[in-house]
Amino acid sequence: MSDVKLSKNEYIKTDSNYLRGTIVESLADESTGAVAKDDEQLLKFHGTYQQDDRDVRIERKRAKLEKAFSFMIRVRVPGGVSTTGQWLEMDRMASDYGNENFKLTTRQAYQLHGIIKKDLKQTIKEINDTAMDTIAACGDVNRNVMCNPNPALSSTHAETLKVAQDISEHLTPATGAYHEIWLDGEKLDSSEPEEEPIYGKTYLPRKFKIGMAIPPSNDIDIYSQCLGFIAIEEEGKLVGFNVTVGGGMGMHHGQEKTFPRIADVLGFITPEKAVEVAEEVVKIQRDFGDRTERKHARMKYTIDDRGIEWFKGEIESRLGYEIEPAREFAFDSNGDTYGWTETEDGKSQLTVYIENGRVLDTDTYQLRTGLREIAKIHNGDMRLSSNQNIIIAGVAPEDKAAIDALMDQYGISAKQNRSAARLNSMACVALPTCGLSLAESERYLPTLMDEIEEVLDETGLTQDAITIRMTGCPNGCARPYIAEIAFVGRAPNKYNIHLGGGFIGDRIGGIWKRSVLGNEIAETLRPVLKQYAEERNEGEKFGDFVIRAGIIHEVTHGSEVHKEHETA
């Protein structure tokens, strides 16, 4: 195996001294707004991506200027539960160091954009001062562990959240590099060998994602996760989890060996085994994941290549016991429930729609200011949903009126009166900062939804919560392939339209039309939406209808997603 050529990133990790590289030297170099190439890869493990403003690339190149480099910082929030103090600090840092807004991600994390290099260390230090961190928010490690953030859904929420937080802590990299570089921690004595007991010296072949779902809501899209835990309740108590493995969204246009994949259900475990199982699953991917080709390095390919029975045998061998047969469960949605909901503790929670997760003020809509004022008087939690929304949780009955008044004062209440499809939509960041983006996404989806809403109004579908997602490239950060309707960027202003994903996130949608111009998408969809309105069965979801009606073939395996699925 010594003559096997590994991917470039494997050598970067090997030579990095457990993620240190020359990051300190790169940060000190005032001659450029960027960091060294290898450090650019290592910074991801520390929770930050180097980016540049692509809107001004050509202009700066003509002026013979360096690219407008800045950094995106991603903040881990295991299970999506943060305090009002943490929310206020993210808001403050968006002004002190960022670009006057912040983003709630599809993995229940915070993101700051526009951080320049000289402010990077101070920003990360201040994030840690809030009792949050950025380590392992990106990179070839386990990332932010997701969990249904909605305590109103189930009395088992607190127990499941605790398991998610325990897994997150257990799988956090052990390297001291993070504390040394960002928090001025004590440097390791060179005579003391350092170890990563779970990851090893080269960490994982690619990123790793874990989520915890609580039926009947599949809001965290369990089947898109590398490793998932589905909470199983019996007689109102959490008895364990069904474990899922091998999900993943990313693919590449025209490369049929890359594809999204729906996770397999492995079996049932009791709650106390969850952390141990998570560790062993990660170790299997560490040992068997493809380190020669990064496009084939996710766990979905490890399982797809070797089979779920092989994987089950491997993990049972490592655990020393058998995983029980899966227990029954059922999902009925994967979106959020908006407005006020009472919880079992006598309090209430308010779910607020945040379009594409972007917390900002505009001339007509003071969302960021309004949420800041709410956080100042709120005594409970600020919970980040996996659909990029915020849940103001733990509100005492006597405090509801004050929050409602602020919602009205800053125009937030009015913005909640949207079509069900818009409320069930989301987009990735894409342009101008994502280096992978081929087309607009976050900046364009609101305009596109205006056009789609006109069709929905005409067809009487305004209150139908059709799942709609958009990404600027095929990497799938907004989990488009399991949406009922998805727009995946292929080139500037051109998108593949996918149809037929599962309403509960359990089926991949196929390509219906390729390279459709953005301003033609709504009209292209019009006849299909009209047909759905006229011919659907009672209770039939859009994704199910387009398959039953023969508008598109059902995708039974992710590899089929590259094929044209439009029927004659």
C-alpha positions as CSV (number, residue, x, y, z in Angstrom):
1,M,0.0,0.0,0.0
2,S,3.0,2.3,0.4
3,D,3.0,3.1,-3.4
4,V,-0.7,4.0,-3.5
5,K,-1.1,7.6,-4.4
6,L,-3.4,9.4,-1.8
7,S,-5.3,12.6,-2.4
8,K,-3.4,15.8,-1.8
9,N,-5.3,16.6,1.4
10,E,-4.0,13.4,3.0
11,Y,-0.4,14.6,2.7
12,I,-1.4,18.0,4.0
13,K,-2.9,16.4,7.1
14,T,0.0,14.1,7.6
15,D,2.5,17.0,7.5
16,S,0.3,19.4,9.6
17,N,1.4,18.3,13.1
18,Y,-2.2,17.6,14.1
19,L,-3.7,20.6,12.3
20,R,-1.1,23.2,13.2
21,G,0.6,23.6,9.8
22,T,1.9,27.1,9.4
23,I,-1.3,28.8,10.4
24,V,0.3,31.1,13.0
25,E,2.8,32.3,10.4
26,S,0.1,32.8,7.8
27,L,-2.0,34.9,10.2
28,A,1.1,37.1,11.0
29,D,1.8,37.7,7.3
30,E,0.6,41.3,6.6
31,S,1.6,41.2,2.9
32,T,-1.6,39.4,1.9
33,G,-5.2,39.0,3.0
34,A,-4.9,35.2,2.3
35,V,-3.2,32.3,4.1
36,A,-0.8,29.8,2.6
37,K,-2.4,27.1,0.4
38,D,-2.0,24.2,2.8
39,D,-3.2,26.3,5.7
40,E,-6.3,27.2,3.7
41,Q,-7.2,23.5,3.9
42,L,-6.2,23.2,7.6
43,L,-8.2,26.2,8.6
44,K,-11.4,24.3,7.8
45,F,-10.8,22.0,10.8
46,H,-10.7,25.1,12.9
47,G,-14.1,26.2,11.6
48,T,-13.2,28.8,9.0
49,Y,-13.1,29.0,5.2
50,Q,-11.0,31.4,3.2
51,Q,-13.2,33.1,0.6
52,D,-13.2,36.1,-1.7
53,D,-15.9,38.4,-3.1
54,R,-16.5,37.0,-6.6
55,D,-18.6,40.1,-7.4
56,V,-15.4,42.2,-7.6
57,R,-12.9,39.6,-8.9
58,I,-12.7,40.9,-12.4
59,E,-12.6,44.5,-11.3
60,R,-9.8,43.8,-8.9
61,K,-7.9,41.7,-11.4
62,R,-8.0,44.5,-14.0
63,A,-6.7,46.9,-11.3
64,K,-3.9,44.3,-10.6
65,L,-5.1,44.0,-7.0
66,E,-5.3,40.8,-4.9
67,K,-8.7,39.1,-4.6
68,A,-10.9,40.6,-1.9
69,F,-10.2,37.8,0.6
70,S,-12.2,37.4,3.7
71,F,-13.1,34.5,6.0
72,M,-16.4,32.7,6.9
73,I,-16.5,31.4,10.4
74,R,-18.9,28.6,11.3
75,V,-19.9,28.2,15.0
76,R,-20.9,24.8,16.3
77,V,-24.2,24.7,18.2
78,P,-24.8,21.0,19.0
79,G,-28.5,20.3,18.8
80,G,-29.1,23.9,17.8
81,V,-29.7,25.1,21.3
82,S,-28.1,28.5,22.1
83,T,-28.7,31.1,24.8
84,T,-30.0,34.6,24.3
85,G,-26.6,35.8,25.4
86,Q,-24.9,33.8,22.6
87,W,-27.4,35.2,20.1
88,L,-26.6,38.7,21.2
89,E,-22.9,38.1,20.9
90,M,-23.2,36.7,17.4
91,D,-25.2,39.8,16.5
92,R,-22.5,42.1,18.0
93,M,-19.7,40.3,16.2
94,A,-21.5,40.6,12.9
95,S,-21.1,44.4,13.3
96,D,-17.7,44.4,15.0
97,Y,-16.0,42.0,12.6
98,G,-18.4,40.9,9.9
99,N,-20.6,42.4,7.2
100,E,-23.6,43.4,9.4
101,N,-25.5,40.2,9.3
102,F,-25.1,36.5,10.2
103,K,-26.6,33.3,8.9
104,L,-28.3,30.3,10.5
105,T,-27.2,27.2,8.6
106,T,-28.9,24.0,7.5
107,R,-26.9,22.2,10.2
108,Q,-28.0,24.4,13.1
109,A,-24.8,26.4,13.2
110,Y,-24.1,30.1,13.1
111,Q,-22.0,31.6,10.3
112,L,-20.3,35.0,10.2
113,H,-19.1,36.3,6.8
114,G,-16.7,38.9,5.8
115,I,-14.1,38.5,8.5
116,I,-10.7,39.9,7.4
117,K,-7.5,38.0,8.3
118,K,-6.3,40.5,10.9
119,D,-9.6,40.0,12.9
120,L,-9.8,36.2,12.5
121,K,-8.1,35.3,15.7
122,Q,-9.9,37.8,17.9
123,T,-13.3,36.8,16.5
124,I,-12.7,33.1,17.2
125,K,-11.5,34.0,20.7
126,E,-14.6,36.0,21.4
127,I,-16.8,33.2,20.0
128,N,-15.1,30.9,22.6
129,D,-15.7,33.5,25.3
130,T,-19.5,32.9,24.7
131,A,-19.1,29.2,25.6
132,M,-19.3,28.2,21.9
133,D,-16.5,27.1,19.6
134,T,-15.6,26.6,15.9
135,I,-13.4,23.6,16.1
136,A,-14.6,20.8,13.8
137,A,-17.3,23.0,12.3
138,C,-15.7,22.2,9.0
139,G,-12.9,19.8,7.8
140,D,-12.5,16.0,7.6
141,V,-14.0,15.3,11.0
142,N,-17.4,14.9,12.5
143,R,-19.2,18.2,12.2
144,N,-22.0,19.9,14.2
145,V,-24.3,17.2,15.5
146,M,-27.9,18.0,14.6
147,C,-30.9,17.3,16.8
148,N,-34.6,18.2,16.5
149,P,-34.7,21.5,18.4
150,N,-38.4,21.5,19.1
151,P,-39.2,20.5,22.7
152,A,-42.9,20.8,22.1
153,L,-42.9,17.7,19.8
154,S,-41.8,15.2,22.4
155,S,-41.1,14.7,26.1
156,T,-38.0,12.8,25.0
157,H,-36.4,15.9,23.5
158,A,-34.2,16.7,26.5
159,E,-32.8,13.2,26.6
160,T,-32.2,13.1,22.8
161,L,-30.5,16.5,22.9
162,K,-28.2,15.3,25.7
163,V,-27.1,12.3,23.6
164,A,-26.4,14.6,20.7
165,Q,-24.3,16.9,22.9
166,D,-22.5,13.9,24.4
167,I,-21.7,12.6,20.9
168,S,-20.5,16.0,19.8
169,E,-18.1,16.4,22.7
170,H,-16.8,12.8,22.4
171,L,-16.0,13.2,18.7
172,T,-14.4,16.6,19.0
173,P,-10.7,16.4,17.9
174,A,-8.3,16.1,20.8
175,T,-5.5,18.1,19.2
176,G,-4.2,21.1,21.2
177,A,-3.7,23.1,18.0
178,Y,-7.1,24.9,18.4
179,H,-6.3,26.3,21.8
180,E,-2.7,27.1,20.9
181,I,-3.5,29.1,17.8
182,W,-6.7,30.9,18.7
183,L,-6.9,31.0,22.5
184,D,-3.2,31.4,23.3
185,G,-3.2,28.1,25.1
186,E,-0.1,26.4,26.3
187,K,1.9,24.8,23.6
188,L,2.6,21.1,23.8
189,D,6.1,20.2,24.8
190,S,7.8,18.8,21.7
191,S,9.0,15.8,23.7
192,E,5.4,14.8,24.4
193,P,3.9,12.8,21.6
194,E,0.4,13.9,20.7
195,E,-2.4,11.5,19.8
196,E,-5.9,11.6,18.2
197,P,-7.4,8.5,19.9
198,I,-10.4,8.4,17.6
199,Y,-9.3,10.1,14.3
200,G,-5.6,9.3,14.1
201,K,-3.0,11.5,12.5
202,T,-4.8,11.9,9.2
203,Y,-8.4,12.3,10.6
204,L,-11.2,11.1,8.3
205,P,-11.1,10.9,4.5
206,R,-13.8,13.5,4.2
207,K,-16.4,15.4,6.3
208,F,-18.8,13.4,8.5
209,K,-22.3,14.3,9.5
210,I,-24.5,13.1,12.4
211,G,-28.1,13.9,13.1
212,M,-30.8,12.9,15.7
213,A,-34.4,12.8,14.6
214,I,-37.5,12.6,16.8
215,P,-40.5,11.3,15.0
216,P,-43.0,12.3,13.7
217,S,-40.7,15.1,12.4
218,N,-37.8,14.4,10.1
219,D,-36.7,18.1,10.2
220,I,-33.0,17.2,10.3
221,D,-33.3,15.0,7.2
222,I,-32.0,11.9,8.8
223,Y,-31.6,10.0,5.6
224,S,-29.1,12.6,4.3
225,Q,-26.7,12.0,7.3
226,C,-23.6,9.8,7.4
227,L,-24.9,8.6,10.7
228,G,-28.4,9.1,12.1
229,F,-30.2,8.2,15.3
230,I,-34.0,8.0,15.2
231,A,-35.5,8.4,18.7
232,I,-37.9,5.5,19.5
233,E,-40.6,6.2,22.2
234,E,-42.6,3.5,23.9
235,E,-45.3,4.5,26.4
236,G,-44.0,8.1,26.3
237,K,-40.4,7.2,27.2
238,L,-37.3,7.1,25.1
239,V,-36.2,3.5,24.9
240,G,-33.5,3.9,22.3
241,F,-32.6,4.8,18.7
242,N,-32.9,3.2,15.3
243,V,-29.4,3.8,13.7
244,T,-29.1,4.9,10.1
245,V,-25.9,4.9,8.1
246,G,-24.6,6.0,4.7
247,G,-26.6,9.0,3.7
248,G,-25.1,12.0,1.8
249,M,-26.1,14.7,-0.6
250,G,-23.1,15.8,-2.7
251,M,-22.4,14.9,-6.3
252,H,-20.7,16.4,-9.4
253,H,-22.4,17.3,-12.7
254,G,-21.5,14.7,-15.4
255,Q,-19.6,12.4,-13.1
256,E,-21.8,9.4,-12.7
257,K,-19.6,7.8,-10.0
258,T,-20.7,10.6,-7.7
259,F,-24.3,10.7,-6.4
260,P,-26.6,11.5,-3.5
261,R,-27.6,8.5,-1.3
262,I,-30.4,7.7,1.1
263,A,-29.2,6.2,4.3
264,D,-29.9,2.6,5.3
265,V,-31.5,1.6,8.6
266,L,-29.0,-0.5,10.5
267,G,-31.0,-1.5,13.5
268,F,-31.9,-0.5,17.1
269,I,-29.7,0.4,20.1
270,T,-30.5,1.5,23.6
271,P,-29.6,5.1,24.6
272,E,-26.5,4.3,26.6
273,K,-24.9,2.7,23.6
274,A,-25.2,5.7,21.3
275,V,-21.8,7.4,22.0
276,E,-20.0,4.1,21.6
277,V,-21.8,3.3,18.4
278,A,-21.0,6.7,17.0
279,E,-17.3,6.3,17.8
280,E,-17.1,2.9,16.1
281,V,-19.0,4.1,13.0
282,V,-16.5,6.9,12.7
283,K,-13.6,4.6,13.1
284,I,-14.9,2.3,10.4
285,Q,-15.0,5.2,8.0
286,R,-11.6,6.2,9.2
287,D,-10.2,2.8,8.3
288,F,-12.1,2.0,5.2
289,G,-13.0,5.3,3.6
290,D,-11.3,6.1,0.2
291,R,-8.3,8.3,0.8
292,T,-7.2,8.2,-2.8
293,E,-10.1,10.1,-4.4
294,R,-11.9,12.8,-2.4
295,K,-14.9,12.7,-4.6
296,H,-15.4,9.1,-3.5
297,A,-14.4,9.5,0.1
298,R,-17.7,10.0,1.9
299,M,-19.1,7.2,4.0
300,K,-22.0,6.8,1.6
301,Y,-19.6,5.3,-0.9
302,T,-17.9,3.1,1.7
303,I,-21.3,1.5,2.4
304,D,-22.5,1.5,-1.2
305,D,-19.4,-0.2,-2.4
306,R,-19.2,-2.8,0.4
307,G,-22.9,-3.3,1.3
308,I,-24.9,-2.7,4.5
309,E,-24.5,-6.4,5.6
310,W,-20.7,-6.0,5.5
311,F,-21.0,-2.8,7.5
312,K,-23.3,-4.4,10.1
313,G,-20.9,-7.3,10.5
314,E,-17.9,-4.9,10.9
315,I,-19.5,-2.8,13.6
316,E,-20.9,-5.7,15.6
317,S,-17.4,-7.2,15.5
318,R,-15.9,-4.0,16.9
319,L,-18.7,-3.5,19.5
320,G,-18.8,-7.1,20.7
321,Y,-22.5,-7.4,20.5
322,E,-25.3,-7.5,18.0
323,I,-27.4,-4.6,16.9
324,E,-31.1,-5.4,17.4
325,P,-33.7,-5.3,14.6
326,A,-35.1,-1.8,13.9
327,R,-38.2,-0.8,15.7
328,E,-41.3,0.8,14.1
329,F,-41.4,4.6,13.6
330,A,-43.1,7.0,11.2
331,F,-42.3,10.5,9.9
332,D,-45.0,12.9,8.6
333,S,-43.0,16.0,7.8
334,N,-39.5,17.6,7.5
335,G,-40.4,21.3,7.8
336,D,-41.0,23.6,10.8
337,T,-44.2,24.5,12.5
338,Y,-44.5,28.3,12.6
339,G,-46.0,30.6,15.2
340,W,-46.8,29.9,18.9
341,T,-46.9,26.4,20.3
342,E,-47.4,25.4,23.9
343,T,-44.9,23.0,25.6
344,E,-45.5,20.4,28.3
345,D,-43.8,22.6,30.9
346,G,-46.6,25.2,30.7
347,K,-44.5,27.6,28.6
348,S,-44.6,28.4,24.9
349,Q,-42.3,28.7,21.9
350,L,-42.4,30.9,18.8
351,T,-40.9,29.6,15.5
352,V,-39.9,32.5,13.3
353,Y,-39.3,32.2,9.6
354,I,-35.9,33.4,8.5
355,E,-35.6,33.5,4.7
356,N,-32.7,31.3,3.8
357,G,-31.3,31.8,7.3
358,R,-30.0,35.3,6.8
359,V,-30.4,37.5,9.8
360,L,-30.2,41.1,8.5
361,D,-32.1,44.4,8.4
362,T,-33.4,45.9,5.2
363,D,-35.1,49.3,4.6
364,T,-38.5,47.7,5.0
365,Y,-37.8,44.7,7.3
366,Q,-35.8,45.1,10.5
367,L,-35.4,41.4,11.3
368,R,-32.0,41.5,12.9
369,T,-32.9,44.5,15.1
370,G,-36.2,42.9,16.1
371,L,-34.6,39.6,17.1
372,R,-31.9,41.5,19.0
373,E,-34.6,43.3,21.0
374,I,-36.4,40.1,21.7
375,A,-33.3,38.4,22.8
376,K,-32.7,41.2,25.3
377,I,-35.9,40.5,27.1
378,H,-36.2,36.7,26.6
379,N,-35.4,34.4,29.4
380,G,-35.3,31.1,27.5
381,D,-33.4,29.6,24.6
382,M,-32.8,30.7,21.0
383,R,-33.0,27.4,19.1
384,L,-31.7,27.1,15.6
385,S,-33.7,24.8,13.3
386,S,-32.2,22.7,10.5
387,N,-34.5,24.6,8.1
388,Q,-32.6,27.9,8.9
389,N,-35.3,29.3,11.2
390,I,-35.2,30.4,14.8
391,I,-37.3,29.0,17.7
392,I,-37.7,31.4,20.6
393,A,-38.2,28.7,23.3
394,G,-39.1,28.6,26.9
395,V,-41.4,31.7,26.9
396,A,-43.4,32.2,30.1
397,P,-47.1,33.0,29.6
398,E,-46.6,36.5,31.0
399,D,-43.8,37.3,28.4
400,K,-45.7,36.4,25.2
401,A,-47.3,39.8,24.8
402,A,-44.0,41.7,25.0
403,I,-42.5,39.4,22.3
404,D,-45.6,39.7,20.1
405,A,-45.3,43.5,20.4
406,L,-41.7,43.5,19.2
407,M,-42.6,41.1,16.4
408,D,-45.2,43.7,15.2
409,Q,-43.0,46.8,15.9
410,Y,-40.2,45.5,13.6
411,G,-42.3,44.1,10.9
412,I,-41.4,40.5,11.6
413,S,-45.0,39.3,12.1
414,A,-46.1,40.5,8.6
415,K,-43.3,38.6,7.0
416,Q,-44.6,35.3,8.5
417,N,-47.7,35.5,6.2
418,R,-46.1,33.7,3.3
419,S,-47.0,30.8,1.1
420,A,-46.5,27.4,2.7
421,A,-44.0,26.5,-0.1
422,R,-41.9,29.6,0.7
423,L,-42.0,28.7,4.4
424,N,-40.8,25.2,3.4
425,S,-38.0,26.4,1.1
426,M,-34.3,27.0,1.7
427,A,-31.1,27.9,-0.1
428,C,-27.3,27.6,0.3
429,V,-25.2,30.7,0.4
430,A,-23.6,30.4,-3.1
431,L,-22.5,33.6,-4.7
432,P,-20.7,35.9,-4.1
433,T,-18.5,34.1,-1.4
434,C,-18.7,30.4,-2.1
435,G,-15.8,29.4,-4.4
436,L,-17.7,26.3,-5.6
437,S,-20.9,28.0,-6.7
438,L,-21.8,27.9,-10.4
439,A,-25.0,30.0,-10.0
440,E,-26.9,32.2,-7.6
441,S,-28.9,30.6,-4.8
442,E,-29.6,32.5,-1.6
443,R,-29.7,35.9,-3.4
444,Y,-32.0,34.6,-6.1
445,L,-34.4,32.2,-4.4
446,P,-36.6,35.0,-2.9
447,T,-37.1,36.5,-6.4
448,L,-37.9,33.1,-7.9
449,M,-40.3,32.3,-5.1
450,D,-42.2,35.5,-5.9
451,E,-42.7,34.1,-9.4
452,I,-43.6,30.6,-8.2
453,E,-46.0,32.1,-5.7
454,E,-48.0,33.7,-8.5
455,V,-48.4,30.2,-10.0
456,L,-49.4,28.8,-6.6
457,D,-52.0,31.5,-6.2
458,E,-53.5,30.8,-9.6
459,T,-53.7,27.1,-9.0
460,G,-54.9,27.3,-5.4
461,L,-51.8,25.8,-3.9
462,T,-50.7,28.7,-1.7
463,Q,-51.3,26.6,1.5
464,D,-49.5,23.5,0.2
465,A,-46.2,23.0,1.9
466,I,-44.3,21.7,-1.1
467,T,-40.6,21.3,-0.2
468,I,-38.5,23.6,-2.4
469,R,-34.7,23.9,-2.2
470,M,-32.0,25.6,-4.2
471,T,-28.2,25.3,-4.4
472,G,-25.7,27.1,-6.5
473,C,-23.8,23.9,-7.3
474,P,-24.3,20.1,-7.1
475,N,-22.6,19.7,-3.7
476,G,-26.0,19.8,-2.0
477,C,-25.5,22.0,1.1
478,A,-29.2,22.8,1.2
479,R,-30.0,19.1,0.8
480,P,-31.8,19.6,-2.5
481,Y,-31.9,16.0,-3.8
482,I,-34.5,15.0,-1.2
483,A,-36.8,18.0,-1.9
484,E,-40.0,17.7,-3.9
485,I,-38.7,20.5,-6.1
486,A,-35.1,21.4,-6.3
487,F,-33.0,23.8,-8.4
488,V,-29.3,22.9,-8.7
489,G,-27.0,25.4,-10.2
490,R,-25.2,24.2,-13.4
491,A,-23.9,27.5,-14.9
492,P,-24.6,31.2,-14.4
493,N,-28.4,31.6,-14.4
494,K,-28.9,28.0,-15.4
495,Y,-30.3,25.2,-13.2
496,N,-31.2,21.6,-13.3
497,I,-34.8,21.1,-12.0
498,H,-35.2,18.0,-9.9
499,L,-38.7,16.6,-9.1
500,G,-40.0,13.7,-7.0
501,G,-38.1,13.8,-3.8
502,G,-40.0,12.6,-0.7
503,F,-42.0,15.1,1.4
504,I,-40.5,13.5,4.5
505,G,-37.0,13.4,3.1
506,D,-36.9,9.7,2.3
507,R,-36.5,9.7,-1.5
508,I,-34.2,11.3,-4.0
509,G,-35.7,13.3,-6.8
510,G,-34.6,12.9,-10.4
511,I,-33.6,15.4,-13.0
512,W,-36.7,16.6,-14.9
513,K,-35.2,19.4,-16.9
514,R,-31.6,20.4,-17.5
515,S,-30.0,23.9,-17.7
516,V,-33.2,25.9,-17.4
517,L,-32.8,29.7,-17.3
518,G,-33.6,31.1,-13.9
519,N,-36.3,33.5,-15.3
520,E,-38.0,30.6,-17.1
521,I,-38.2,28.2,-14.1
522,A,-41.7,29.4,-12.8
523,E,-43.3,29.1,-16.3
524,T,-41.6,25.7,-16.8
525,L,-43.2,24.5,-13.6
526,R,-46.6,26.0,-14.3
527,P,-48.2,23.0,-16.1
528,V,-47.0,20.5,-13.6
529,L,-48.3,22.5,-10.6
530,K,-51.6,23.0,-12.5
531,Q,-51.8,19.3,-13.1
532,Y,-51.1,18.6,-9.5
533,A,-53.8,20.9,-8.3
534,E,-56.4,19.3,-10.6
535,E,-55.5,15.6,-10.5
536,R,-54.0,14.9,-7.1
537,N,-55.6,12.4,-4.7
538,E,-56.7,13.5,-1.3
539,G,-53.7,14.1,0.9
540,E,-51.2,13.2,-1.9
541,K,-47.9,15.1,-1.7
542,F,-46.4,16.8,-4.8
543,G,-43.3,14.5,-4.8
544,D,-45.5,11.4,-4.8
545,F,-47.9,12.8,-7.4
546,V,-45.3,13.5,-10.1
547,I,-44.2,9.9,-9.9
548,R,-47.7,8.5,-9.9
549,A,-48.7,10.7,-12.8
550,G,-45.7,9.7,-14.9
551,I,-44.2,13.1,-15.0
552,I,-40.9,11.7,-13.7
553,H,-39.6,8.2,-12.9
554,E,-38.9,7.3,-9.3
555,V,-35.2,7.3,-8.4
556,T,-34.5,4.1,-6.5
557,H,-30.7,4.6,-6.1
558,G,-28.8,7.8,-6.0
559,S,-26.7,6.8,-9.0
560,E,-29.8,7.2,-11.2
561,V,-29.9,10.9,-10.5
562,H,-27.6,11.7,-13.5
563,K,-30.2,10.2,-15.9
564,E,-32.9,12.3,-17.5
565,H,-36.1,11.1,-15.7
566,E,-38.7,13.0,-17.7
567,T,-41.2,10.5,-19.1
568,A,-42.5,10.6,-22.7
